[in-house]
Each structure stands twice: as structure tokens, then as C-alpha cells.
Amino acid sequence: MLLAERLANYSAQLTYEQLPSEAIHEAKRRIIDSISCAFGAWNSETAEIVRTVAHQVNSPYGATILGTAHKASPDWAAFVNGLLIRYLDYNDTYLSKEPAHPSDNLAAVLAAAEAEGAPGTEVILATILSYEIQCRLCDAASLRARGWDHVNYGLFSAAAAAGRLMGLSAEAIKHAMSAAGVSGLAMRQTRVGELSMWKGCAFANSSRHATMTAWLAKHGLTGPSEIFEGKMGFMKQVSGEFTLGPLGGESGRGFMINETYIKYFPVEYHAQSAVWAAMELREQVGGDMSQVDSVTIDTFEASYSIIGSEPEKWKPQSRETADHSLPYITGVALMDGTVTLDSFDEARYTDPTLLELVSRIKVNHDTQLDPRYPDGIPNRITLHLKDGRSLTVENTHPRGHAKNPMSDDEVEEKFRRLTGWALSPDRQQQVLDTVWHLEDQTNLSHLMASLYVQR
């Protein structure tokens, strides 16, 4: 059986009754967390741009742009909502041969579910399904090593989830995935050098594309054959050859959603442990950075190559570069004792005093740390003090990691903090109650209405 056929059959045949309670509960946590991230990003310039364009699109087969009453076509709703979920680099993460942010799939899930009037049980199932496919593909082969972006795996996972919600047959889901994969490939250049607004749009575009191809497949459009194994297919051109192991529910295997991580801080995931280490070191010097002569960060290959090796990371010119800069993130944690959304305001990432400290931070690739990844994200930070002493702290499993998970209360606190500017406490509780009991919802209309931002 071809891989696309296998994934399509799995997508069409998986049932809600097969889902374990821990996966269902985690899906609800990820929906709450993704709404949190979307509201945190809602007032950004990038969000204003994409929302302005999407408001020019109306559709009777529509889906709501989060925070508004406007219904665009589901592909455009997936694009806007995907940007909102992803923009702050605060949504969840999975680390493997290819790192990913699997909650990016929720933009396609919510758009397709609302357009179809799908019940809450199918929203939960499609969420778990999308995580399963994307994370298992991430386990199979690295894309960044070959110059391609991680969002390319999302073309398949988001198309499968949207296709499932649209009631497609296995054959039609296969065509949706094949059409999305052959036409929507993204280059890794998105995340190299000085980063742009497009960084937050990259998976949003995969969600848009996947939703569109599922919509077309619903009306009979076919996609190319052998999208993975063909002589000009994905394995030959993008990923290299790979095999896929058992999926959730097969051979007694659990579901991947429970192996992914919620972010405690709004930074690229490989830097989460560096923030905790930096805060502990700051306490050891009583918050007095004048004692520090220089700083050394020893890190692993993925962290070094993605967020710690390019010169732009030491003097970021955009929010997108700052939240993907290991030296900047470490510097601001040392200076301020935490990292918040305000840490990435232009006034902060251009502050001369902070940048002077960042200029004294050296990042080393320590090959001895590589074997501990992706099970953990080991960052070792050393402060070299002016009196000749050195202080070192290492962190491997930061809060939010699957081995050190955030509690439900912490997930709710993040939600209340990021939505508080737009939703009253009563409406916040209404949203939380709706998601925690999502299996009882006949469709998403109540949830979307409760998220409306009154300006």
C-alpha cells in the first residue's frame, strides 16, 4: 500500500471511540492554548494585514476569522487563524528529526469543522489525527537538513484532517493530500537570516492550501499518484526515503498528541530551557548584571543551527528574529528575570544596554549534548564573572515539556492572560467551559460567537 493510501485510510476509518481519554483531554488543552496564542497575536501588524485582506472575501460556505463575526471562505479563514495561532511563536511544539508546531493544524481543523457544521467529537478527532500524521512524519525524516521547511509535512496532516471533517472518502482524502503536497512546498529560507512577517504565515499558508485541496477533492478533484514514492515525488525531491511506523491505535501504540509540548514562554522551543537556566543564574547574582564579564551557552545542534549561529541573531531587526535568537532570548532573561511578549517589542530588542549584554554572549555547539536531543533540550549557560568566578546552570526538560508538563490550571492562566484584553472574565469562563466539554457541542457556532472581540 502506498503511504498516501495508508494515511488516507487511517484518516477515514479512525473513530472517536478509539481515542483514549488522555488524548481527548490533551486535544482540548491544545485548542485552549491555540486560542490563547491567537488572541495574544490579534493586534499585531501582521494580523491586521492578513485580516484586512481576508475581510474582502465572503463565502456562504464560510468559517469565522477568530475574534470577528466575519465569515470568509474556509481556506482564507484557515490562513488568518493559522497566522494568529503561530505568530507569537507561543504555540505548542514537537521535537524529532524534524521540529514542528502541530497546533498549526488547528487553523484548518476549525475552518473545515465550522464550514461543515461538524460536531465537537469530530473536531477533537481531527485535531488528534492531524497531530498523529504530522508528528509521525517528523519522526521519519528531517526536512530542514535538505533545505525544506517543516510546514511541508503540514500539507498532508492538515489536508487529512480537513478531508475527514468534510466527510471525504479515503480515496478523496488521498487526492486532497496529494494535491496539497505536490503544489504547496515551502523553502527553509523562511527561517534563515533576518526573519520576516512571513515566518508566522508559512504554516498558515499550508493550512490554507490543505483546506482548499480538501474542498476541491470534496467536489471530485483528483491529485497526482504516488505523491510520496513516485519518481518525482516527495521522497525523491524533498525528504529522502523513509518508512512510517505504527500510527496511534495501531499495534497498541498511543497517540502522538500526548508526546508534544506546550510553551511556557513565547520563544522558539529550543530556547525554553535556556530561559529557565538564565533565570536561575540571575538569582545567583542577585539580578546584578554588572558583575558579568561574558556569557557562554553550550547547546545542541538543532538549537545552534536554528537559533544560535547566524550573526543576525545578535542584533535582531524584527520581532521574528528576536524570538528566534538564542543569545537575545538568554540576554533578556538574564536582564529582566523573565521573558514576556513585551520582551519582543521594538523598543526592547533595540535597547542598547540589553544589546551590549547580548554582544558578550557566545554560543557553542557542544556535540556531547546532541545525543540527549530530542528527548530533551539541554542548554548549559555559564556566567563568567569579573571577579574570576564562573557560575553554571543546565536545564533539559523545561516546564511545558512532555516530561515536565504544564497543569490545566497553568494552561487556563495562560489563556486568561492572553485573552484578558478582549474577553471579560465571564466570557473567558464561557469559552473554557465550552472547550472542556467540546464533545457535547453539536457544532462550533457557540464557541466562535463567544470569541467575538468588541472594539
N, C-alpha and C positions, 0 to 999 in steps of 0.2 A: 504494500500500500504506500502510495506517495505521501510525503509528510503533510501536504496541504489537505489531502483527503482524510488523513488521520485526525488532524486538528479540527477539521470541519465536522466530522462525525462526532467527535468528542463534544464539540460546542452544541450540536443539535440534540444530543442524547443525554447530557448531564441534567439531572433533576434536582429540585430543591431538597427533596427528601434525602438525597445522598450527601448533603452538606452537613458537616459536623457543627455542633453549636459554637465551638471556638472560632471557626471560620466565619460563621454568620455574625457573631459578635464583633469580630475584627473588621468585617466589611462595614458595619455601622460606625465604628470608630474612625475608619478612613473617610467615610462620607462627611462626618462631622469635622474632621481635620481639614479636609479639602475645602469645605465651605469657609472655615476659618481663614485659610490662606487666601481664598478668593476675595473675601471682604478686606483683608489686610492690603491687598493689591488694588482695590477697586478705584481709588483716587489717583493712581499713578498716571503719568503722562502717556505711557504705552497703552494702558487700559482705555484711556479717553480716546486715543486714536482708533483702536480697533472697534470700540463700541460705537463711535461716530459712523464708521463705515457700515457696520452691521445693522445699524438703525435704518439704513437706506434699503434694507432687504426685508420684505414681509412675505409670509407664507401661510396659507391655510393649513398646511401640514407642517406645523411650526413647533418650536421649542423656545423656552424663555431664556433670555440673557439674564444671568444672575443679578439680582438687585433691582431689576426693572420689571415693567409689565409688558415689554416688547417681545413679540414672538417673531424671530427670524426663521429662515429655513434651518432644519436641524444641523446641516453641515456648518453654517455660519454660527449658529449657537454653540456648536462644539468648538469652533475656533476661538470665539471670545471667551467662553468659560474655561477653555484649556489655558489660554493666556493668563486668566485671573488665578487659576489654581497654581500655575507654575512660576509666575513672575517673581515672587519674593525668594525663590529657592528655599521655601519653608515646607514644601510638601514632602511626602514620605520617600523612602529610598530602598533599593535593593542592591547589594554588592555581590558581584560574582566575576566571571570572566569579562562580562560587560556590566558596568554600573547602570542603574536605571532609576526612574521615579514612577513606579507603577500606578500611583493615583492619577497620573496624567490621563489614564484611560477613562477616568470618571467623566470627563467632558463629553466623550462620545456616548457613554452609558446613559447619562442624564438626558442628553439631547434625543437619542433614539427612544428611550423609555417614555419621555413626555410626548413626543410626536405620535407614538403608538398607543398611548394610554395604558402602558404596561403596569401591572400591579407591583407592589413593593417586593414580593418574593422574587420576581424576575429581575428587579433592579439589583437585589442582593446577589442572585446567581450570576448575573452578567458581570458584576464587579469582581467576584471571586474567579470567574472564568478568565477575565482579562488579565488579572494578576498571574494566574496559573500559566497562561501561554507566554506572556512576556518574560516572566522570571525564568521559566524553563528554557526559553531561547537564550536568555542571558547566561545561563549555566553552560550552554552548548558551545558558544564561540564568541570571541571578542570581535567587536566591530571597530572600536577606536584604534586598535592595533593595525588595522588595514585602511585607516583614513576615513571611515564612515561613522556617522553619528548614531548614538544609541536609540534615537527615536525611530529608526527604521524597523526595529522589532515591534514597535507600537503599531505600525501599519497593519500587522497581522492580528495582534491581540485586540486592538480597537475595532477592526473590521469584523472579527469573530463575535465580539460582544454586541456590536450594533446589529449584526445579522441575526443573532439569536433573539434580540429584543424585537426585531421586525418580523419575527416568525418565519425566517428563511429555512428552507430545507438544507440538509448537509451539502448537497450539490451547489446550491446558490451561495452558501457561506464560503465554499471553496472558491467560487468565482469572485466573490467580493474581496477575499484576501489576496487572490492572485492579481486582480486589477489594481488594488491598492499598492501591493508590493512592487509591481513592475513599473509603476508610474510615479511613485512618491518618494523616491530615495533622497536622503539628505546627507550632505557632506559634513565632516567633522570640523570644517573651517568655522562653523558657528561658534565653537568653544576655544578658539585659538587666538592668542594675542589680545588686543583690546576688544572687549566684548560689546555687543550692540543690543538694541532693543529686541532683535530677532531671537536672541538666546531664549527668552521666555515664550516666543511664538513657535519654536521648532516642533515640539510635540503637539502643540495646538494645531499646527498645520497637518500633522499626521492624523490627528483625531478628525479634523475636517475632511481630509481625504478619505479616511476609512469610512466615515459616516456617509459620504457621497457615494462611494462604490457599493456599500451595502444597500443604499437606497436604489441605486441603478440595478443591482442584482435582484432586488425585490420585484422589479418590473421586467426581468428576463435578460439583462445584460450578462454576457459571458466574459470571463477573463482568460488569460493565456494558460496553457497547460504547463505542468512541471515547473511551477514558479520557483521551487527550491532546488530541485535536482537537474533541471534542464541544462543543455549545453551552454546557454546564455543566461542561466538562472541565478538565483540569489547566492547559492553556494559557490558557484564558479566566479561570480563577479564581485561579491561583497564579503561574505562571511568566511569562506573556505568550507571544506567538507566537515560535516558534523552529524552526530546521531542524537536523538532525543530520548531520554529515559522515560520512565512511567510518569504519567500525569496524576494529579490529585484524584484519589479514589481508586486508582489502578494499582493492583498488587499491594494493597494495604497502605499506599502512600498517603500522607497528609497533604494539605493544601498550602501552596506557597505563600498565601497572604499572611500566614502566621509566622513566616520567616523574614518578613520585611520590617522596616524600622520607621517610626515616627520621629520627626525632628524636634528637638528641644529648642535649638537656636536657629535663627534664619540665615544659615550659612551652608555652603556646599558640604555634603555629608562627611567627606574625608577630614574636614576641619573640626567636626564636632568634638572629638577627643582633645584636640589642641586647645579649644576654648576652656574645657574643664581643667586641663593641666595648667594653662596660663592663669586662671583664676586662683588656683591653689598656690601657685608661685607668688602671685600678687599679695596674698595674705601673709606669706612668709616674710616679705619685705615691708609689711605694713602699708602697702599701697604707694610706697615711695620709689618711683622710677628713677629718681636722680641717683640712686645707688647703683644702677645698672650700667655697665660699660657696653656689653653686647649680649646678644641672644642667639642661641643655636637651636634649630629644630631638626631633629633626626626623624625621618619619615620613610614610608614605604613607596614603592614605585608608582602606584596609581595616584597617590597623593602628590608626589613630586612632579610627575609629568602633567597632571591636570591643573593643579593649583599652586605649584611651588617652584617652577623652573623658568618661567618667562619673565623678562625684565619689566614688562608692563605691570606685573603683579606688585612691584614695589612702589609704584606711583600711579594708582588707578585713576582713570579719567572718566569712569562711569560707574553707576551702581552695580551693573552687571559684572564688571571686572573686579570691583571691591569684594563682592560676596563670593567670588571665585579666586580669592587671593589668600593663600595660607599665611604669608607674612603680615598682610594687612589685618586679617581676622585675629591673628595672635597678638599683634600690636595693640589693637583696640581693646581686646580682652584684658591685656596687661594694664593698659592705661585707665580703663573705665570700670574694670571689675565685672563686666558682663558684655553681652552682645545683643543689641535690640534692633528693631527696624530703624531707629534713629541713627544707628552706627553707620548706615549707608546713605545718609543724606549728603548732598554735595559738600555742605559746609564741614562735615566731619571727615570725609575721605580726602579732602584737600587741605585739612588743617596742618600747618607747617610743623607744629610741635609733635603731633602724632606721627607725621611722615618722617620726622627726624629719627624717632624711635624705630619706625619700620625700616629705615635705611640701615640700622645696626643689627637687623635680624638676618641670619644666614640659614638657608635651608639645605640640608644634606640628604641625599638618598642613601639610606642605610640598608644594604642588601640583606642584612641579618633580620630585618623586620618583615621582609617580603613574605616568608612562609606563614606568617601569622595573619595575613590578609587572604581572603575576605572574611574569615571567621571573626576577626576584629579589625579595628583601625588604629594601630599603635602609633601614637605620636609621643616623642620624648623631647621635652623642652628643657634647656639649660640656661639659667641666668648666670652670666659671668659678671660678678660684682667688682666695683672699683677697688675694694679692699683686698682683692685677690681670691675671695671665696667663690665657689660655684654652687648653685642650687639646682637640682634636677627633679622633675616630676614627669612620670609617664602615665598615659591613660589609654586604654584599649577598647573598653566597652562603655561608651558614654550613655547617659540617661536617654532613653528612647530606643536604644539598640534592642534587638530581639532578645539578647541575653541580659538586658537591664531595662525592661520596657516601662514606658510611662503608664501611670494608672489612669483609670477612667476619669477620676477627678482632675488629673493634670490635663487630659485631653479636653475636658469641659472648660477648665480655666483658660487654656489657650483660645478656645472658641469664644469665650466671653470677652477676653481681652481684645481680640482682633475684630469682633463684630460690635463691640460696645459703642462705637461712634455712630452706628447706623440703626441698631435694634435696641429697643427698650428691654429691661430685664424680663418682663413678661413675655415679650416676643422671642427673646433668646430661649427661654424655657419652653416655649411652644415648639420652636424648631428642634430642640434637643429631644423633647418627648416624641415628636413625630419620627425622628430618625431612629431613636432607641426602640420604637415599635413599628418600624418600617414594614414588617411583614403583614401588618394589619391594614396598610394603606391600599386602596383599590387603584390609585394612580398617584402621580406626583403633583397634581394641581394644588393641593393644600400646602405642600412644602414650598413650592415655588412662590405662591402668594404670600406666605409668611416671611419670605426673604426680601420683599419689596422695600427699597430704600426711599423714604420720603425726604425730598430735598427742599 
